[in-house]
Amino acid sequence: MPLQRLRKGQQPSATVVRVLSAGGVLAAPTETAYGLLVDATSKAAVAKVLRLKGRAVGKPLPLVAANFAMVVKYCRLTKSEQRVAKAFWPGPLTLVLKAKRKFPPGVQARDSTVGIRVPGSAWLRRLSAALGRPLVATSANRAGGVTLYSAAVVRRALAPRGLGYLVDAGRIKPRSTSTVVRLVGRRLIVLRPGTVSVQRLEHVLL
């Protein structure tokens, strides 16, 4: 299985972008752990990730985008959602938003929403920008399995299952997951607690 060694400040390689453009699955470090990345608009690529993880279609996969403008291109945001997004992006906050475009099964929920964020990782933002589309960014472990922080472990676990490419940053330090929220009007619904506290979110909405 091909791999790229990741160094601090490095740009995504043309090879990595080609892997995603061709519908391949990429394993790479995210802000929290190793994740699986694919073109979020590709039905075939999303299906590959679901098979690799052993994950059901009914639980939508999270997305990352290059910037706020890309999120607006693919999702509808209320004024309250815009305020929260601009306060915490780039950063560890996932917003559940109404999709403007139809995403593949496994990404978009039955109510036409997607969970999306502009990540704190500059490398992930550059990768999404180079592809020109949002990325699925889900943990590299099998559904229900332990989180993976080592490139060597990712390779052993997923190469036999069809992983196409690995971006190797060695062993990374565990960090808290992103906070996942939904806004109904100005009412805040926390779907998963994480790095961004409820108090900080509520302060922005005051």
CORSULTA-V195152 format. One record per helix or strand. SS is the DSSP state (2 for helix, 1 for strand). FROM is the first residue (numbers start at 1). TO is the last residue. If there is no record, write none. Layout:
ss={SS	SS}
from={FROM	FROM}
to={TO	TO}
This chain:
ss={1	2	1	1	2	1	2	1	2	1	1	2	1	1	2	1	1	1	1	2}
from={2	14	26	34	43	63	68	75	79	93	113	122	135	150	151	165	171	179	187	198}
to={5	21	29	39	53	64	74	76	88	99	117	131	139	150	161	168	171	184	192	205}
